[in-house]
Amino acid sequence: ADWDRNNGHYTPIFDLLYAYELNPEVHMDGQLNIPESKDGIPDILNEAEWGLRVWAASMNKEGGVAGMVETNTHPSLTAAANYTFSRRTRCDSLLFSAAAAMLSELISPFHPAKGALWATYAKRSYTFGIDPRKSLGSVKMPARKDRGVGAYYEVAWEDREEYLTPLKVHAKLRLHRLTKEAHYLTELKALVAMC
């Protein structure tokens, strides 16, 4: 029921994915009466996928994923509004990677093509997220008060490697679980020790 989407909206996505993973027997297709019902996929996974689609749409050619989409107002349902994605960041790319890998693993038994697509997204965003060359460094982000129409100001922010540590751990574990590829476990013990 929000007009904006931000990386805080991953909380319900992971809630849905972990609820399914912990007890798949109680979740089925047609359970929630949603548009996707009766497609052969448990509805709870369809809902998680719906929550991730906006971030998949934000992915750039390098695999970078945005963490916010917003407009300068909360328009009426009929109003035309210009929405924009935020900058693609390593943080948001790793967060997306973990969720996409998890969705891929869980949805593949029901729809292998969707599983493969989400696996591709997970790997691409992971590659962006672990690349230190994609760091924003120290940046000043332009902003305006009053939802984008007021006085101009800047927000200073520094992209620090330690901010990424828990996100790297989560993405590495989910990708290893999905692919069984050992390279995702590289540096894992050191990263966990830093959390």
C-alpha angles and dihedrals in degrees: 000000000000127000092211130055124206139165089273086073089072088080095078091040092057090041089058094044095047092044088056094043093050095049113010094163093073096052120078145160115276093024098117105035094234127150090262094052116125094029094116094256122104107259093233089062091047088055092050090049091050089055092052098046094083091056092047087053089053094055113117126211091271093055096256115149128205123231100207140037118187147146128214094259144022098253128201116261091262098042121108111232133177112235125192136189121235122241115295110252138188090237094055092042092055092046090052091045093058092048094045092048091050093048090048092054094047099042098043096084089058100036115012094186092056089046091054092048093052090046089055091050091048093052095045094050091045091054090053093044098054095045109102089200087070091062116126089218112195110344139173111216117208116229141165131218122237095044095306102317102081136072119331121248138159132234116209117215137167123211102222125189093226091062088066099051100096091041091052091050093051094046093045093050095047093047092047090049090050099044104021086222110151096212090075088067092059111124091359097129092050092047093049090050089057094052 
